Amino acid sequence: MKPVKTSITNCTLAGTTDNVGNLPVTLFKYEDGTPAVQSCWELDEKDMETIKKTGKIYFTMYGSTHAPMFMAVDPFIKEDDEIDS
């Protein structure tokens, strides 16, 4: 799986170790003003086959906790949306 820069990417989160590269993201705010970050990931054929077999994707984050998150197959913020960051 690899992170993808999209036409609405407006920030890059810097990777801090050899195992963690830079992550292109889109910073935006929900209608109520809550800030959010969206990243896009591209799966290769091996990833797709594994997901077909297991139906699972694993998320790992360094540290002792992470903020609430939303994962989907369709973007919350689309490439033709206006972004309020």
PDB file with one MODEL, atoms N, CA, C and O in Angstrom:
MODEL        1
ATOM      1  N   MET A   1       0.845  -1.161   0.000  1.00  0.00           N
ATOM      2  CA  MET A   1       0.000   0.000   0.000  1.00  0.00           C
ATOM      3  C   MET A   1       0.898   1.233   0.000  1.00  0.00           C
ATOM      4  O   MET A   1       1.887   1.292   0.731  1.00  0.00           O
ATOM      5  N   LYS A   2       0.547   2.210  -0.820  1.00  0.00           N
ATOM      6  CA  LYS A   2       1.379   3.408  -0.827  1.00  0.00           C
ATOM      7  C   LYS A   2       0.491   4.653  -0.795  1.00  0.00           C
ATOM      8  O   LYS A   2      -0.589   4.663  -1.385  1.00  0.00           O
ATOM      9  N   PRO A   3       0.947   5.701  -0.107  1.00  0.00           N
ATOM     10  CA  PRO A   3       0.181   6.939  -0.068  1.00  0.00           C
ATOM     11  C   PRO A   3       0.223   7.635  -1.427  1.00  0.00           C
ATOM     12  O   PRO A   3       1.219   7.561  -2.146  1.00  0.00           O
ATOM     13  N   VAL A   4      -0.876   8.314  -1.765  1.00  0.00           N
ATOM     14  CA  VAL A   4      -1.014   8.950  -3.070  1.00  0.00           C
ATOM     15  C   VAL A   4      -1.260  10.446  -2.896  1.00  0.00           C
ATOM     16  O   VAL A   4      -2.108  10.856  -2.104  1.00  0.00           O
ATOM     17  N   LYS A   5      -0.523  11.241  -3.630  1.00  0.00           N
ATOM     18  CA  LYS A   5      -0.768  12.673  -3.679  1.00  0.00           C
ATOM     19  C   LYS A   5      -1.901  12.911  -4.685  1.00  0.00           C
ATOM     20  O   LYS A   5      -1.827  12.444  -5.821  1.00  0.00           O
ATOM     21  N   THR A   6      -2.940  13.632  -4.275  1.00  0.00           N
ATOM     22  CA  THR A   6      -4.069  13.918  -5.151  1.00  0.00           C
ATOM     23  C   THR A   6      -4.052  15.389  -5.564  1.00  0.00           C
ATOM     24  O   THR A   6      -3.193  16.151  -5.121  1.00  0.00           O
ATOM     25  N   SER A   7      -4.985  15.778  -6.397  1.00  0.00           N
ATOM     26  CA  SER A   7      -5.039  17.170  -6.841  1.00  0.00           C
ATOM     27  C   SER A   7      -5.435  18.120  -5.719  1.00  0.00           C
ATOM     28  O   SER A   7      -5.244  19.329  -5.848  1.00  0.00           O
ATOM     29  N   ILE A   8      -5.982  17.601  -4.621  1.00  0.00           N
ATOM     30  CA  ILE A   8      -6.365  18.472  -3.501  1.00  0.00           C
ATOM     31  C   ILE A   8      -5.422  18.351  -2.305  1.00  0.00           C
ATOM     32  O   ILE A   8      -5.654  18.968  -1.266  1.00  0.00           O
ATOM     33  N   THR A   9      -4.357  17.555  -2.449  1.00  0.00           N
ATOM     34  CA  THR A   9      -3.359  17.468  -1.382  1.00  0.00           C
ATOM     35  C   THR A   9      -2.821  18.870  -1.114  1.00  0.00           C
ATOM     36  O   THR A   9      -2.400  19.575  -2.032  1.00  0.00           O
ATOM     37  N   ASN A  10      -2.841  19.265   0.167  1.00  0.00           N
ATOM     38  CA  ASN A  10      -2.386  20.617   0.505  1.00  0.00           C
ATOM     39  C   ASN A  10      -1.385  20.636   1.657  1.00  0.00           C
ATOM     40  O   ASN A  10      -1.083  21.695   2.209  1.00  0.00           O
ATOM     41  N   CYS A  11      -0.871  19.454   2.017  1.00  0.00           N
ATOM     42  CA  CYS A  11       0.095  19.385   3.112  1.00  0.00           C
ATOM     43  C   CYS A  11       0.841  18.053   3.006  1.00  0.00           C
ATOM     44  O   CYS A  11       0.326  17.090   2.439  1.00  0.00           O
ATOM     45  N   THR A  12       2.048  18.006   3.551  1.00  0.00           N
ATOM     46  CA  THR A  12       2.783  16.757   3.660  1.00  0.00           C
ATOM     47  C   THR A  12       3.216  16.588   5.102  1.00  0.00           C
ATOM     48  O   THR A  12       3.896  17.450   5.659  1.00  0.00           O
ATOM     49  N   LEU A  13       2.820  15.470   5.711  1.00  0.00           N
ATOM     50  CA  LEU A  13       3.270  15.149   7.059  1.00  0.00           C
ATOM     51  C   LEU A  13       4.605  14.433   6.933  1.00  0.00           C
ATOM     52  O   LEU A  13       4.711  13.429   6.229  1.00  0.00           O
ATOM     53  N   ALA A  14       5.620  14.945   7.610  1.00  0.00           N
ATOM     54  CA  ALA A  14       6.974  14.419   7.468  1.00  0.00           C
ATOM     55  C   ALA A  14       7.148  13.114   8.216  1.00  0.00           C
ATOM     56  O   ALA A  14       6.797  13.014   9.392  1.00  0.00           O
ATOM     57  N   GLY A  15       7.692  12.113   7.536  1.00  0.00           N
ATOM     58  CA  GLY A  15       8.039  10.856   8.185  1.00  0.00           C
ATOM     59  C   GLY A  15       9.227  11.073   9.098  1.00  0.00           C
ATOM     60  O   GLY A  15      10.077  11.922   8.832  1.00  0.00           O
ATOM     61  N   THR A  16       9.287  10.306  10.174  1.00  0.00           N
ATOM     62  CA  THR A  16      10.329  10.541  11.171  1.00  0.00           C
ATOM     63  C   THR A  16      11.331   9.408  11.323  1.00  0.00           C
ATOM     64  O   THR A  16      12.313   9.544  12.052  1.00  0.00           O
ATOM     65  N   THR A  17      11.094   8.286  10.640  1.00  0.00           N
ATOM     66  CA  THR A  17      12.020   7.153  10.735  1.00  0.00           C
ATOM     67  C   THR A  17      12.197   6.538   9.354  1.00  0.00           C
ATOM     68  O   THR A  17      11.501   6.902   8.406  1.00  0.00           O
ATOM     69  N   ASP A  18      13.129   5.608   9.250  1.00  0.00           N
ATOM     70  CA  ASP A  18      13.332   4.902   7.979  1.00  0.00           C
ATOM     71  C   ASP A  18      12.083   4.135   7.553  1.00  0.00           C
ATOM     72  O   ASP A  18      11.834   3.963   6.360  1.00  0.00           O
ATOM     73  N   ASN A  19      11.305   3.679   8.520  1.00  0.00           N
ATOM     74  CA  ASN A  19      10.110   2.887   8.222  1.00  0.00           C
ATOM     75  C   ASN A  19       8.881   3.735   7.916  1.00  0.00           C
ATOM     76  O   ASN A  19       7.872   3.215   7.439  1.00  0.00           O
ATOM     77  N   VAL A  20       8.956   5.037   8.185  1.00  0.00           N
ATOM     78  CA  VAL A  20       7.795   5.917   8.001  1.00  0.00           C
ATOM     79  C   VAL A  20       8.183   7.064   7.075  1.00  0.00           C
ATOM     80  O   VAL A  20       8.944   7.953   7.454  1.00  0.00           O
ATOM     81  N   GLY A  21       7.643   7.031   5.846  1.00  0.00           N
ATOM     82  CA  GLY A  21       7.939   8.077   4.874  1.00  0.00           C
ATOM     83  C   GLY A  21       6.990   9.253   5.001  1.00  0.00           C
ATOM     84  O   GLY A  21       6.096   9.257   5.848  1.00  0.00           O
ATOM     85  N   ASN A  22       7.187  10.237   4.162  1.00  0.00           N
ATOM     86  CA  ASN A  22       6.306  11.397   4.128  1.00  0.00           C
ATOM     87  C   ASN A  22       4.910  10.986   3.671  1.00  0.00           C
ATOM     88  O   ASN A  22       4.759  10.068   2.865  1.00  0.00           O
ATOM     89  N   LEU A  23       3.893  11.670   4.190  1.00  0.00           N
ATOM     90  CA  LEU A  23       2.512  11.337   3.889  1.00  0.00           C
ATOM     91  C   LEU A  23       1.787  12.558   3.319  1.00  0.00           C
ATOM     92  O   LEU A  23       1.559  13.528   4.042  1.00  0.00           O
ATOM     93  N   PRO A  24       1.420  12.523   2.026  1.00  0.00           N
ATOM     94  CA  PRO A  24       0.639  13.626   1.461  1.00  0.00           C
ATOM     95  C   PRO A  24      -0.792  13.557   1.997  1.00  0.00           C
ATOM     96  O   PRO A  24      -1.414  12.495   1.993  1.00  0.00           O
ATOM     97  N   VAL A  25      -1.306  14.703   2.459  1.00  0.00           N
ATOM     98  CA  VAL A  25      -2.650  14.740   3.048  1.00  0.00           C
ATOM     99  C   VAL A  25      -3.403  15.975   2.586  1.00  0.00           C
ATOM    100  O   VAL A  25      -2.824  16.911   2.034  1.00  0.00           O
ATOM    101  N   THR A  26      -4.699  15.954   2.823  1.00  0.00           N
ATOM    102  CA  THR A  26      -5.549  17.116   2.596  1.00  0.00           C
ATOM    103  C   THR A  26      -6.093  17.560   3.941  1.00  0.00           C
ATOM    104  O   THR A  26      -6.819  16.817   4.600  1.00  0.00           O
ATOM    105  N   LEU A  27      -5.742  18.769   4.347  1.00  0.00           N
ATOM    106  CA  LEU A  27      -6.285  19.359   5.568  1.00  0.00           C
ATOM    107  C   LEU A  27      -7.586  20.047   5.201  1.00  0.00           C
ATOM    108  O   LEU A  27      -7.648  20.766   4.204  1.00  0.00           O
ATOM    109  N   PHE A  28      -8.640  19.832   6.005  1.00  0.00           N
ATOM    110  CA  PHE A  28      -9.923  20.486   5.754  1.00  0.00           C
ATOM    111  C   PHE A  28     -10.685  20.612   7.053  1.00  0.00           C
ATOM    112  O   PHE A  28     -10.248  20.110   8.089  1.00  0.00           O
ATOM    113  N   LYS A  29     -11.834  21.287   7.002  1.00  0.00           N
ATOM    114  CA  LYS A  29     -12.708  21.408   8.165  1.00  0.00           C
ATOM    115  C   LYS A  29     -14.099  20.934   7.789  1.00  0.00           C
ATOM    116  O   LYS A  29     -14.603  21.223   6.703  1.00  0.00           O
ATOM    117  N   TYR A  30     -14.713  20.194   8.716  1.00  0.00           N
ATOM    118  CA  TYR A  30     -16.110  19.815   8.547  1.00  0.00           C
ATOM    119  C   TYR A  30     -16.975  21.068   8.644  1.00  0.00           C
ATOM    120  O   TYR A  30     -16.499  22.121   9.066  1.00  0.00           O
ATOM    121  N   GLU A  31     -18.236  20.958   8.257  1.00  0.00           N
ATOM    122  CA  GLU A  31     -19.136  22.115   8.280  1.00  0.00           C
ATOM    123  C   GLU A  31     -19.220  22.767   9.652  1.00  0.00           C
ATOM    124  O   GLU A  31     -19.440  23.974   9.745  1.00  0.00           O
ATOM    125  N   ASP A  32     -19.047  21.988  10.724  1.00  0.00           N
ATOM    126  CA  ASP A  32     -19.119  22.549  12.079  1.00  0.00           C
ATOM    127  C   ASP A  32     -17.794  23.147  12.539  1.00  0.00           C
ATOM    128  O   ASP A  32     -17.679  23.594  13.680  1.00  0.00           O
ATOM    129  N   GLY A  33     -16.781  23.160  11.650  1.00  0.00           N
ATOM    130  CA  GLY A  33     -15.485  23.748  11.969  1.00  0.00           C
ATOM    131  C   GLY A  33     -14.467  22.772  12.527  1.00  0.00           C
ATOM    132  O   GLY A  33     -13.329  23.165  12.785  1.00  0.00           O
ATOM    133  N   THR A  34     -14.831  21.524  12.723  1.00  0.00           N
ATOM    134  CA  THR A  34     -13.907  20.518  13.244  1.00  0.00           C
ATOM    135  C   THR A  34     -12.817  20.234  12.208  1.00  0.00           C
ATOM    136  O   THR A  34     -13.124  19.872  11.073  1.00  0.00           O
ATOM    137  N   PRO A  35     -11.534  20.396  12.594  1.00  0.00           N
ATOM    138  CA  PRO A  35     -10.456  20.127  11.641  1.00  0.00           C
ATOM    139  C   PRO A  35     -10.309  18.631  11.383  1.00  0.00           C
ATOM    140  O   PRO A  35     -10.585  17.807  12.255  1.00  0.00           O
ATOM    141  N   ALA A  36      -9.869  18.293  10.166  1.00  0.00           N
ATOM    142  CA  ALA A  36      -9.684  16.895   9.790  1.00  0.00           C
ATOM    143  C   ALA A  36      -8.557  16.774   8.767  1.00  0.00           C
ATOM    144  O   ALA A  36      -8.146  17.758   8.152  1.00  0.00           O
ATOM    145  N   VAL A  37      -8.077  15.563   8.602  1.00  0.00           N
ATOM    146  CA  VAL A  37      -7.000  15.259   7.665  1.00  0.00           C
ATOM    147  C   VAL A  37      -7.414  14.020   6.872  1.00  0.00           C
ATOM    148  O   VAL A  37      -7.854  13.028   7.453  1.00  0.00           O
ATOM    149  N   GLN A  38      -7.272  14.077   5.550  1.00  0.00           N
ATOM    150  CA  GLN A  38      -7.585  12.923   4.702  1.00  0.00           C
ATOM    151  C   GLN A  38      -6.336  12.514   3.928  1.00  0.00           C
ATOM    152  O   GLN A  38      -5.642  13.360   3.365  1.00  0.00           O
ATOM    153  N   SER A  39      -6.056  11.216   3.904  1.00  0.00           N
ATOM    154  CA  SER A  39      -4.981  10.699   3.060  1.00  0.00           C
ATOM    155  C   SER A  39      -5.576   9.668   2.111  1.00  0.00           C
ATOM    156  O   SER A  39      -6.609   9.061   2.397  1.00  0.00           O
ATOM    157  N   CYS A  40      -4.908   9.482   0.982  1.00  0.00           N
ATOM    158  CA  CYS A  40      -5.355   8.535  -0.036  1.00  0.00           C
ATOM    159  C   CYS A  40      -4.283   7.462  -0.182  1.00  0.00           C
ATOM    160  O   CYS A  40      -3.090   7.764  -0.197  1.00  0.00           O
ATOM    161  N   TRP A  41      -4.717   6.199  -0.289  1.00  0.00           N
ATOM    162  CA  TRP A  41      -3.784   5.084  -0.379  1.00  0.00           C
ATOM    163  C   TRP A  41      -4.113   4.230  -1.581  1.00  0.00           C
ATOM    164  O   TRP A  41      -5.279   3.964  -1.872  1.00  0.00           O
ATOM    165  N   GLU A  42      -3.073   3.804  -2.276  1.00  0.00           N
ATOM    166  CA  GLU A  42      -3.246   2.950  -3.446  1.00  0.00           C
ATOM    167  C   GLU A  42      -2.779   1.534  -3.098  1.00  0.00           C
ATOM    168  O   GLU A  42      -1.684   1.336  -2.572  1.00  0.00           O
ATOM    169  N   LEU A  43      -3.633   0.562  -3.403  1.00  0.00           N
ATOM    170  CA  LEU A  43      -3.314  -0.831  -3.117  1.00  0.00           C
ATOM    171  C   LEU A  43      -2.785  -1.501  -4.378  1.00  0.00           C
ATOM    172  O   LEU A  43      -3.302  -1.275  -5.472  1.00  0.00           O
ATOM    173  N   ASP A  44      -1.745  -2.331  -4.220  1.00  0.00           N
ATOM    174  CA  ASP A  44      -1.255  -3.092  -5.366  1.00  0.00           C
ATOM    175  C   ASP A  44      -2.028  -4.418  -5.444  1.00  0.00           C
ATOM    176  O   ASP A  44      -2.878  -4.691  -4.597  1.00  0.00           O
ATOM    177  N   GLU A  45      -1.737  -5.226  -6.443  1.00  0.00           N
ATOM    178  CA  GLU A  45      -2.469  -6.480  -6.653  1.00  0.00           C
ATOM    179  C   GLU A  45      -2.339  -7.425  -5.449  1.00  0.00           C
ATOM    180  O   GLU A  45      -3.303  -8.087  -5.063  1.00  0.00           O
ATOM    181  N   LYS A  46      -1.142  -7.477  -4.866  1.00  0.00           N
ATOM    182  CA  LYS A  46      -0.933  -8.336  -3.696  1.00  0.00           C
ATOM    183  C   LYS A  46      -1.816  -7.884  -2.537  1.00  0.00           C
ATOM    184  O   LYS A  46      -2.424  -8.712  -1.859  1.00  0.00           O
ATOM    185  N   ASP A  47      -1.888  -6.567  -2.306  1.00  0.00           N
ATOM    186  CA  ASP A  47      -2.764  -6.026  -1.264  1.00  0.00           C
ATOM    187  C   ASP A  47      -4.217  -6.423  -1.525  1.00  0.00           C
ATOM    188  O   ASP A  47      -4.925  -6.857  -0.616  1.00  0.00           O
ATOM    189  N   MET A  48      -4.648  -6.270  -2.774  1.00  0.00           N
ATOM    190  CA  MET A  48      -6.037  -6.574  -3.139  1.00  0.00           C
ATOM    191  C   MET A  48      -6.357  -8.048  -2.888  1.00  0.00           C
ATOM    192  O   MET A  48      -7.423  -8.374  -2.367  1.00  0.00           O
ATOM    193  N   GLU A  49      -5.436  -8.934  -3.260  1.00  0.00           N
ATOM    194  CA  GLU A  49      -5.656 -10.365  -3.053  1.00  0.00           C
ATOM    195  C   GLU A  49      -5.743 -10.699  -1.565  1.00  0.00           C
ATOM    196  O   GLU A  49      -6.588 -11.493  -1.154  1.00  0.00           O
ATOM    197  N   THR A  50      -4.872 -10.095  -0.760  1.00  0.00           N
ATOM    198  CA  THR A  50      -4.900 -10.340   0.683  1.00  0.00           C
ATOM    199  C   THR A  50      -6.217  -9.851   1.284  1.00  0.00           C
ATOM    200  O   THR A  50      -6.819 -10.544   2.105  1.00  0.00           O
ATOM    201  N   ILE A  51      -6.662  -8.669   0.883  1.00  0.00           N
ATOM    202  CA  ILE A  51      -7.924  -8.135   1.396  1.00  0.00           C
ATOM    203  C   ILE A  51      -9.101  -9.015   0.964  1.00  0.00           C
ATOM    204  O   ILE A  51     -10.029  -9.237   1.741  1.00  0.00           O
ATOM    205  N   LYS A  52      -9.061  -9.509  -0.264  1.00  0.00           N
ATOM    206  CA  LYS A  52     -10.123 -10.413  -0.719  1.00  0.00           C
ATOM    207  C   LYS A  52     -10.191 -11.662   0.155  1.00  0.00           C
ATOM    208  O   LYS A  52     -11.277 -12.159   0.453  1.00  0.00           O
ATOM    209  N   LYS A  53      -9.020 -12.169   0.566  1.00  0.00           N
ATOM    210  CA  LYS A  53      -8.972 -13.379   1.393  1.00  0.00           C
ATOM    211  C   LYS A  53      -9.403 -13.110   2.832  1.00  0.00           C
ATOM    212  O   LYS A  53     -10.180 -13.871   3.409  1.00  0.00           O
ATOM    213  N   THR A  54      -8.891 -12.018   3.406  1.00  0.00           N
ATOM    214  CA  THR A  54      -9.092 -11.786   4.844  1.00  0.00           C
ATOM    215  C   THR A  54     -10.208 -10.789   5.154  1.00  0.00           C
ATOM    216  O   THR A  54     -10.828 -10.854   6.215  1.00  0.00           O
ATOM    217  N   GLY A  55     -10.462  -9.862   4.215  1.00  0.00           N
ATOM    218  CA  GLY A  55     -11.442  -8.806   4.471  1.00  0.00           C
ATOM    219  C   GLY A  55     -10.949  -7.797   5.498  1.00  0.00           C
ATOM    220  O   GLY A  55     -11.751  -7.079   6.096  1.00  0.00           O
ATOM    221  N   LYS A  56      -9.626  -7.737   5.710  1.00  0.00           N
ATOM    222  CA  LYS A  56      -9.074  -6.882   6.764  1.00  0.00           C
ATOM    223  C   LYS A  56      -7.985  -5.944   6.249  1.00  0.00           C
ATOM    224  O   LYS A  56      -7.251  -6.256   5.311  1.00  0.00           O
ATOM    225  N   ILE A  57      -7.912  -4.779   6.902  1.00  0.00           N
ATOM    226  CA  ILE A  57      -6.810  -3.826   6.731  1.00  0.00           C
ATOM    227  C   ILE A  57      -6.377  -3.442   8.138  1.00  0.00           C
ATOM    228  O   ILE A  57      -7.222  -3.207   9.002  1.00  0.00           O
ATOM    229  N   TYR A  58      -5.078  -3.375   8.377  1.00  0.00           N
ATOM    230  CA  TYR A  58      -4.566  -3.021   9.699  1.00  0.00           C
ATOM    231  C   TYR A  58      -4.016  -1.602   9.695  1.00  0.00           C
ATOM    232  O   TYR A  58      -3.349  -1.184   8.748  1.00  0.00           O
ATOM    233  N   PHE A  59      -4.299  -0.877  10.750  1.00  0.00           N
ATOM    234  CA  PHE A  59      -3.824   0.492  10.941  1.00  0.00           C
ATOM    235  C   PHE A  59      -2.909   0.493  12.153  1.00  0.00           C
ATOM    236  O   PHE A  59      -3.294   0.015  13.221  1.00  0.00           O
ATOM    237  N   THR A  60      -1.703   1.025  12.001  1.00  0.00           N
ATOM    238  CA  THR A  60      -0.760   1.129  13.110  1.00  0.00           C
ATOM    239  C   THR A  60      -0.254   2.557  13.179  1.00  0.00           C
ATOM    240  O   THR A  60       0.094   3.155  12.161  1.00  0.00           O
ATOM    241  N   MET A  61      -0.214   3.098  14.391  1.00  0.00           N
ATOM    242  CA  MET A  61       0.265   4.466  14.587  1.00  0.00           C
ATOM    243  C   MET A  61       1.248   4.454  15.757  1.00  0.00           C
ATOM    244  O   MET A  61       0.998   3.816  16.780  1.00  0.00           O
ATOM    245  N   TYR A  62       2.356   5.157  15.602  1.00  0.00           N
ATOM    246  CA  TYR A  62       3.302   5.264  16.708  1.00  0.00           C
ATOM    247  C   TYR A  62       2.679   6.067  17.840  1.00  0.00           C
ATOM    248  O   TYR A  62       1.890   6.982  17.603  1.00  0.00           O
ATOM    249  N   GLY A  63       3.037   5.720  19.073  1.00  0.00           N
ATOM    250  CA  GLY A  63       2.529   6.434  20.232  1.00  0.00           C
ATOM    251  C   GLY A  63       1.584   5.555  21.044  1.00  0.00           C
ATOM    252  O   GLY A  63       1.419   4.369  20.759  1.00  0.00           O
ATOM    253  N   SER A  64       0.975   6.149  22.049  1.00  0.00           N
ATOM    254  CA  SER A  64       0.119   5.377  22.950  1.00  0.00           C
ATOM    255  C   SER A  64      -1.369   5.556  22.665  1.00  0.00           C
ATOM    256  O   SER A  64      -2.197   4.920  23.316  1.00  0.00           O
ATOM    257  N   THR A  65      -1.722   6.408  21.706  1.00  0.00           N
ATOM    258  CA  THR A  65      -3.122   6.602  21.339  1.00  0.00           C
ATOM    259  C   THR A  65      -3.190   7.274  19.977  1.00  0.00           C
ATOM    260  O   THR A  65      -2.160   7.650  19.419  1.00  0.00           O
ATOM    261  N   HIS A  66      -4.389   7.427  19.439  1.00  0.00           N
ATOM    262  CA  HIS A  66      -4.576   8.229  18.230  1.00  0.00           C
ATOM    263  C   HIS A  66      -5.982   8.812  18.244  1.00  0.00           C
ATOM    264  O   HIS A  66      -6.875   8.313  18.927  1.00  0.00           O
ATOM    265  N   ALA A  67      -6.152   9.863  17.487  1.00  0.00           N
ATOM    266  CA  ALA A  67      -7.450  10.535  17.412  1.00  0.00           C
ATOM    267  C   ALA A  67      -8.466   9.627  16.723  1.00  0.00           C
ATOM    268  O   ALA A  67      -8.080   8.690  16.023  1.00  0.00           O
ATOM    269  N   PRO A  68      -9.764   9.893  16.913  1.00  0.00           N
ATOM    270  CA  PRO A  68     -10.767   9.135  16.179  1.00  0.00           C
ATOM    271  C   PRO A  68     -10.491   9.221  14.679  1.00  0.00           C
ATOM    272  O   PRO A  68     -10.011  10.241  14.185  1.00  0.00           O
ATOM    273  N   MET A  69     -10.801   8.136  13.960  1.00  0.00           N
ATOM    274  CA  MET A  69     -10.519   8.129  12.531  1.00  0.00           C
ATOM    275  C   MET A  69     -11.664   7.505  11.758  1.00  0.00           C
ATOM    276  O   MET A  69     -12.489   6.775  12.307  1.00  0.00           O
ATOM    277  N   PHE A  70     -11.692   7.812  10.465  1.00  0.00           N
ATOM    278  CA  PHE A  70     -12.731   7.346   9.561  1.00  0.00           C
ATOM    279  C   PHE A  70     -12.031   6.712   8.372  1.00  0.00           C
ATOM    280  O   PHE A  70     -11.206   7.362   7.729  1.00  0.00           O
ATOM    281  N   MET A  71     -12.339   5.464   8.065  1.00  0.00           N
ATOM    282  CA  MET A  71     -11.748   4.802   6.899  1.00  0.00           C
ATOM    283  C   MET A  71     -12.874   4.442   5.940  1.00  0.00           C
ATOM    284  O   MET A  71     -13.945   4.012   6.368  1.00  0.00           O
ATOM    285  N   ALA A  72     -12.634   4.618   4.643  1.00  0.00           N
ATOM    286  CA  ALA A  72     -13.666   4.371   3.640  1.00  0.00           C
ATOM    287  C   ALA A  72     -13.019   4.039   2.308  1.00  0.00           C
ATOM    288  O   ALA A  72     -11.818   4.241   2.125  1.00  0.00           O
ATOM    289  N   VAL A  73     -13.813   3.530   1.380  1.00  0.00           N
ATOM    290  CA  VAL A  73     -13.313   3.283   0.035  1.00  0.00           C
ATOM    291  C   VAL A  73     -13.574   4.461  -0.888  1.00  0.00           C
ATOM    292  O   VAL A  73     -13.011   4.525  -1.981  1.00  0.00           O
ATOM    293  N   ASP A  74     -14.414   5.390  -0.469  1.00  0.00           N
ATOM    294  CA  ASP A  74     -14.673   6.623  -1.220  1.00  0.00           C
ATOM    295  C   ASP A  74     -14.209   7.802  -0.380  1.00  0.00           C
ATOM    296  O   ASP A  74     -14.358   7.779   0.842  1.00  0.00           O
ATOM    297  N   PRO A  75     -13.647   8.840  -1.010  1.00  0.00           N
ATOM    298  CA  PRO A  75     -13.146   9.981  -0.245  1.00  0.00           C
ATOM    299  C   PRO A  75     -14.271  10.789   0.386  1.00  0.00           C
ATOM    300  O   PRO A  75     -15.337  10.950  -0.208  1.00  0.00           O
ATOM    301  N   PHE A  76     -14.031  11.294   1.587  1.00  0.00           N
ATOM    302  CA  PHE A  76     -14.984  12.211   2.222  1.00  0.00           C
ATOM    303  C   PHE A  76     -14.919  13.555   1.498  1.00  0.00           C
ATOM    304  O   PHE A  76     -15.948  14.137   1.154  1.00  0.00           O
ATOM    305  N   ILE A  77     -13.696  14.039   1.273  1.00  0.00           N
ATOM    306  CA  ILE A  77     -13.468  15.264   0.502  1.00  0.00           C
ATOM    307  C   ILE A  77     -13.050  14.827  -0.893  1.00  0.00           C
ATOM    308  O   ILE A  77     -12.051  14.126  -1.057  1.00  0.00           O
ATOM    309  N   LYS A  78     -13.806  15.237  -1.886  1.00  0.00           N
ATOM    310  CA  LYS A  78     -13.528  14.836  -3.266  1.00  0.00           C
ATOM    311  C   LYS A  78     -12.657  15.882  -3.959  1.00  0.00           C
ATOM    312  O   LYS A  78     -12.546  17.017  -3.496  1.00  0.00           O
ATOM    313  N   GLU A  79     -12.046  15.490  -5.061  1.00  0.00           N
ATOM    314  CA  GLU A  79     -11.089  16.363  -5.728  1.00  0.00           C
ATOM    315  C   GLU A  79     -11.706  17.615  -6.309  1.00  0.00           C
ATOM    316  O   GLU A  79     -10.982  18.572  -6.583  1.00  0.00           O
ATOM    317  N   ASP A  80     -13.028  17.651  -6.511  1.00  0.00           N
ATOM    318  CA  ASP A  80     -13.633  18.880  -7.018  1.00  0.00           C
ATOM    319  C   ASP A  80     -14.351  19.689  -5.937  1.00  0.00           C
ATOM    320  O   ASP A  80     -15.032  20.667  -6.246  1.00  0.00           O
ATOM    321  N   ASP A  81     -14.201  19.279  -4.646  1.00  0.00           N
ATOM    322  CA  ASP A  81     -14.786  20.030  -3.532  1.00  0.00           C
ATOM    323  C   ASP A  81     -13.931  21.251  -3.196  1.00  0.00           C
ATOM    324  O   ASP A  81     -12.717  21.252  -3.396  1.00  0.00           O
ATOM    325  N   GLU A  82     -14.588  22.284  -2.683  1.00  0.00           N
ATOM    326  CA  GLU A  82     -13.844  23.423  -2.139  1.00  0.00           C
ATOM    327  C   GLU A  82     -13.354  23.027  -0.755  1.00  0.00           C
ATOM    328  O   GLU A  82     -14.067  22.371   0.004  1.00  0.00           O
ATOM    329  N   ILE A  83     -12.144  23.428  -0.438  1.00  0.00           N
ATOM    330  CA  ILE A  83     -11.544  23.036   0.839  1.00  0.00           C
ATOM    331  C   ILE A  83     -11.345  24.265   1.706  1.00  0.00           C
ATOM    332  O   ILE A  83     -10.748  25.255   1.282  1.00  0.00           O
ATOM    333  N   ASP A  84     -11.859  24.186   2.932  1.00  0.00           N
ATOM    334  CA  ASP A  84     -11.629  25.226   3.928  1.00  0.00           C
ATOM    335  C   ASP A  84     -10.661  24.651   4.940  1.00  0.00           C
ATOM    336  O   ASP A  84     -11.052  23.897   5.831  1.00  0.00           O
ATOM    337  N   SER A  85      -9.396  25.012   4.798  1.00  0.00           N
ATOM    338  CA  SER A  85      -8.400  24.468   5.728  1.00  0.00           C
ATOM    339  C   SER A  85      -7.928  25.584   6.621  1.00  0.00           C
ATOM    340  O   SER A  85      -7.084  25.365   7.489  1.00  0.00           O
TER     341      SER A  85
ENDMDL
END
